[in-house]
Amino acid sequence: LPLCFPQKLWKMLESDQFQSIWWSEGGKCVAINKDLFEVEVLGRGVCQRVFNTQHIRSVIRQLNLYGFTKVQRDFQRSASLPEFLAEEAAASAHSQILYYYNPSFNRAHPWLLGTCKRR
C-alpha cells in the first residue's frame, strides 16, 4: 500500500537524504527550507517524486488538511543598532524557513503518527 502524507513526511524527516526538511523544536515541529525544498523534493523527475506535485502550496495544503498549523518564529531584538541590523539579516535568512506543528506528529512519540488523520 502507498504511504499516506504524514508517513511520507515522517520518512523524509528521518532520512539523511534530504537537507531541505528537518525536525525542529526538539522533534515537535517540522522545519522546511522553502526554496531548497522546491528544488530538492518537488523538482525531482516523475519516477523519483515523493509527492504527486511540483508546487509547495500543494504540500502546505496537505499539511493543513492533516492538522498542522504554521508556527511563527519570534526573534528577540537588541536595542543597539549594529546588533539589530545583524539580527535583521539573520531573520531574513530564516524567512524562507517554514515551521509547522501538529500534536500528533512528534519525533519522540512515533506511535501518535497513526492518529494523524486527514480532516
Secondary structure by P-SEA (a helix, b strand, c coil): ccccaaaaaaaaaaccccccccccccccbbbbaaaaaacccccccccccccccccaaaaaaaaaaabbbbbbbbbbbbccaaaaaaaaaaaaaaccbbbbbbccccccccccccccccc
